Amino acid sequence: MRNWIKALALALTPMAAMAQDSGLKSLDTTDAGRAWMAVGRLDINGVGFCTGTLISPTLVLTAAHCLYDKATGQRIDLSEIEFLAAWRLGRASAYRAARQAVVHPDYRYENETSTARLRNDIALIELWQPIRNTTVIPFETGDRPGHGEEVGVVSYGRDRAEAPALQEVCSVMTRRSDVLVMSCDVEFGSSGAPVFSFAGERPRIVSVVAAKAEFDGQRVSVGTPVAGSLHLLQAELSAGRGFRAQTSEGVAKKNIGARFIKP
């Protein structure tokens, strides 16, 4: 991973020429997090988590590698995955279990990080029931950003596990091999976090966080563009090529049950 990032970063514009990145702002209050309620924590097996975002009442966008067990390389049983919309300080606006999921058809989970893995590191999770809470408004997606373009990211992480943080301004440092290298501040647990363009009236998701890395002592993030992949994922899901939660009837009924908590 380090060598690949080093080679990729040879084309980076010096950071002095980039826009000044903003710091992290914790979204740990109702007012601060109001615009970002569709971003949630994706709890996995009760021991790990990623970040995911609603793009429709039933679909969560995240990174493909979040659905694989790091130790075995096998897919995680979806019955062990739960989406916590707007998780903040022990409460969520809605809780939903995963019903089925699809990863990019060209994605291969490997221990060694490669360009091919990163550019296809994107997945969709379908929930058992839609989230129709009027405060949780799904985000739309947008085109892949260009070199030097300002973006922002909302993410959970090891240092922000109980409330997400917003970095409103970071930059696309380079774009090579269909992946983005960005100056955005991410941590373990930020995988799958939405990278936003603020060009329109409402932020649009243009990438999901696939990895964090370091170049010349500077922390960088690697993102998988959404444009091009999302339609393919939706088609795969519609064609029934996703994998489903391995549940008994009783567990399925439990998963279908909804829990609501006011923000």
C-alpha positions in Angstrom: 0.0 0.0 0.0 2.8 2.4 1.0 4.7 1.9 -2.3 1.6 2.3 -4.4 0.6 5.5 -2.6 4.1 6.8 -3.0 4.1 6.2 -6.8 0.6 7.6 -7.1 1.5 10.7 -5.2 4.4 11.7 -7.5 1.9 13.8 -9.4 0.6 15.6 -6.3 0.4 19.4 -6.4 2.3 20.9 -3.4 -0.1 21.4 -0.6 0.8 25.1 -0.4 -1.1 25.5 -3.7 -4.2 23.8 -2.3 -7.1 25.4 -0.5 -6.6 25.5 3.2 -8.2 22.4 4.7 -10.7 22.9 7.5 -10.5 21.1 10.8 -12.9 18.4 12.1 -16.2 19.6 13.6 -17.9 17.1 15.8 -21.6 16.5 15.0 -22.5 15.6 18.5 -25.5 17.9 18.9 -28.9 18.0 17.2 -28.2 21.3 15.6 -24.7 20.4 14.4 -25.8 17.1 12.9 -29.2 18.1 11.5 -28.1 18.2 7.8 -26.2 14.9 8.1 -28.7 12.5 9.6 -28.5 10.1 6.6 -24.9 9.4 7.5 -24.7 6.5 10.0 -22.5 4.0 11.7 -22.5 0.5 10.2 -22.0 -1.8 13.2 -20.4 -5.1 12.3 -20.5 -8.2 14.4 -20.8 -6.1 17.5 -17.0 -5.5 17.5 -16.2 -3.3 14.5 -17.8 -0.6 12.5 -17.6 1.4 9.2 -19.5 4.5 8.0 -22.4 4.3 5.6 -24.9 6.7 4.0 -28.5 6.4 2.9 -29.0 7.1 -0.8 -32.6 6.0 -0.7 -34.9 4.9 2.2 -33.7 1.3 1.8 -30.1 1.6 0.4 -26.9 2.3 2.3 -23.7 3.2 0.3 -20.4 2.0 1.9 -17.1 0.4 1.1 -17.0 -3.2 -0.1 -14.2 -4.3 2.3 -16.5 -3.5 5.2 -18.5 -6.6 4.3 -15.5 -8.9 4.7 -13.8 -10.5 7.7 -10.3 -9.2 7.9 -9.0 -12.4 9.5 -10.6 -15.0 7.2 -11.2 -13.0 4.0 -14.8 -14.3 3.9 -17.9 -12.3 3.6 -19.5 -11.4 6.9 -23.0 -12.7 7.5 -25.3 -9.8 6.9 -27.4 -10.7 9.9 -24.5 -9.4 11.9 -24.6 -5.9 10.3 -26.8 -3.1 11.5 -27.1 0.5 10.2 -27.5 3.1 12.9 -28.7 6.3 11.2 -27.3 9.4 12.7 -25.7 7.5 15.6 -24.8 10.1 18.3 -23.8 9.5 21.9 -25.5 6.2 22.3 -28.7 6.9 20.3 -29.7 6.7 16.7 -32.6 8.2 14.7 -33.4 4.7 13.3 -31.9 1.2 13.5 -32.1 -1.2 10.6 -30.5 -4.6 9.9 -29.1 -5.5 6.6 -31.2 -7.7 4.3 -29.0 -8.1 1.3 -25.9 -6.5 -0.2 -23.9 -6.3 -3.4 -20.3 -5.4 -4.0 -18.8 -4.2 -7.2 -18.6 -7.2 -9.5 -14.9 -6.6 -10.1 -14.0 -6.2 -6.5 -11.7 -8.8 -4.9 -11.0 -8.8 -1.3 -7.2 -9.3 -0.8 -4.8 -8.8 2.0 -2.5 -6.8 -0.3 -4.1 -3.5 -1.2 -4.0 -2.9 -5.0 -5.2 -0.3 -7.4 -7.9 -2.7 -8.7 -9.2 -3.3 -5.2 -9.4 0.4 -4.3 -11.1 1.5 -7.5 -13.8 -1.1 -7.0 -14.1 -0.8 -3.2 -17.8 0.1 -3.1 -21.0 -1.7 -2.0 -24.7 -1.2 -1.5 -26.6 -2.7 1.4 -30.4 -3.1 1.2 -32.2 -2.8 4.6 -35.0 -5.0 5.8 -37.3 -1.9 6.1 -37.1 1.6 4.7 -36.1 4.5 6.9 -38.9 7.1 6.5 -38.0 9.3 9.4 -38.6 12.8 8.0 -35.4 14.1 9.6 -33.3 11.4 7.8 -33.1 12.6 4.2 -31.1 10.4 1.8 -28.3 12.0 -0.2 -28.0 12.1 -4.0 -24.8 11.3 -5.8 -22.7 13.3 -8.2 -19.9 13.2 -10.7 -16.3 12.3 -9.9 -14.4 15.4 -8.7 -11.3 16.7 -10.5 -7.8 17.4 -9.3 -7.7 20.3 -6.9 -11.4 20.4 -6.4 -12.7 21.0 -2.8 -14.7 18.3 -1.2 -15.8 17.4 2.3 -16.3 14.3 4.4 -18.5 13.1 7.2 -17.2 10.1 9.0 -17.1 8.0 12.1 -13.7 6.6 13.2 -11.6 5.3 16.0 -11.4 8.8 17.5 -15.0 9.7 16.6 -16.9 6.4 17.3 -19.8 8.0 19.3 -20.5 10.9 17.0 -19.5 11.6 13.4 -17.3 14.5 12.5 -17.5 16.9 9.5 -14.5 18.1 7.6 -16.1 20.7 5.4 -13.1 21.5 3.2 -10.4 19.1 2.0 -8.9 18.7 -1.5 -8.6 16.1 -4.2 -4.8 16.0 -4.5 -4.6 13.7 -7.5 -6.8 11.4 -9.5 -5.1 8.3 -11.0 -6.3 4.8 -12.0 -9.9 5.7 -11.1 -9.1 6.4 -7.5 -8.9 9.7 -5.6 -6.1 10.7 -3.3 -7.4 13.4 -0.9 -6.2 15.5 2.0 -9.3 14.5 4.0 -8.8 13.5 7.7 -10.0 9.9 8.1 -9.4 7.1 10.7 -10.0 3.4 11.2 -13.8 3.2 11.1 -14.1 5.9 8.4 -14.2 3.3 5.6 -17.3 3.8 3.5 -17.6 7.4 4.6 -19.3 9.8 2.1 -17.1 12.3 0.3 -19.3 15.3 -0.7 -19.2 17.9 -3.4 -20.8 21.2 -2.3 -21.2 22.6 -5.8 -25.0 22.4 -5.8 -27.8 23.4 -3.4 -27.4 20.3 -1.3 -24.2 18.2 -0.9 -23.8 15.2 -3.2 -21.8 12.1 -2.6 -19.0 11.8 -5.1 -16.8 9.2 -3.5 -16.6 6.8 -0.6 -13.5 6.4 1.6 -11.6 3.2 0.8 -8.4 3.6 2.8 -6.1 5.9 4.7 -2.4 6.3 4.0 0.6 8.5 4.5 2.9 10.3 2.1 6.0 12.2 3.2 4.6 12.4 6.7 1.2 13.7 5.6 -1.9 11.7 6.2 -4.0 11.2 3.0 -7.2 9.4 2.2 -8.0 7.2 -0.8 -11.5 7.3 -2.2 -13.5 5.2 -4.7 -15.5 7.4 -7.1 -19.3 6.7 -7.1 -20.0 7.8 -10.7 -20.2 4.8 -12.9 -20.3 2.2 -10.2 -23.6 3.1 -8.6 -25.8 2.2 -11.6 -23.9 -1.0 -11.9 -24.5 -1.9 -8.2 -28.2 -1.1 -8.5 -28.5 -3.3 -11.6 -26.7 -6.1 -9.8 -29.1 -5.8 -6.9 -32.2 -5.6 -9.1 -31.0 -8.7 -11.0 -30.8 -10.7 -7.7 -27.1 -11.0 -7.7 -26.6 -9.8 -4.2 -25.9 -12.0 -1.1 -28.5 -12.2 1.6 -28.5 -12.4 5.4 -28.2 -16.0 6.6 -31.0 -16.0 9.1 -33.6 -18.3 10.5 -37.2 -17.2 10.4 -37.1 -16.0 14.0 -34.0 -13.9 13.4 -35.5 -12.5 10.2 -38.5 -11.3 12.1 -36.3 -9.7 14.6 -34.4 -7.9 11.9 -37.5 -6.6 10.3 -38.6 -5.0 13.5 -37.9 -1.2 13.6 -36.6 0.9 16.4 -37.0 4.7 16.4 -35.4 7.2 18.7 -36.0 10.9 18.4 -32.8 12.9 17.9 
